Amino acid sequence: MEDFITDLFMRCVYTLQVIGGSPGEFGYGYYLANILVFVVLQPGLILLFFMLWRKERRLRRRQSI
């Protein structure tokens, strides 16, 4: 199991390096990719799904009345 987790982590790091534009290196592109994924994209998706959930919940309450 430890090998699987390590392999998965290294694949994720490599993917971020590819997105950042310099595979195999930790340059500014890698840092930019981290910021885009973990500071912009992830919280944005969390907010989007939260708002969609609230909207659906409101619609179901109106239909049940």
Stockholm file with secondary structure:
# STOCKHOLM 1.0

chainA/1-65         MEDFITDLFMRCVYTLQVIGGSPGEFGYGYYLANILVFVVLQPGLILLFFMLWRKERRLRRRQSI
#=GR chainA/1-65 SS CHHHHHHHHHHHHHHHHHHHTCTTSCSHHHHHHHHIIIIIIHHHHHHHHHHHHHHHHHHHHHHHC
#=GC SS_cons        CHHHHHHHHHHHHHHHHHHHTCTTSCSHHHHHHHHIIIIIIHHHHHHHHHHHHHHHHHHHHHHHC
//
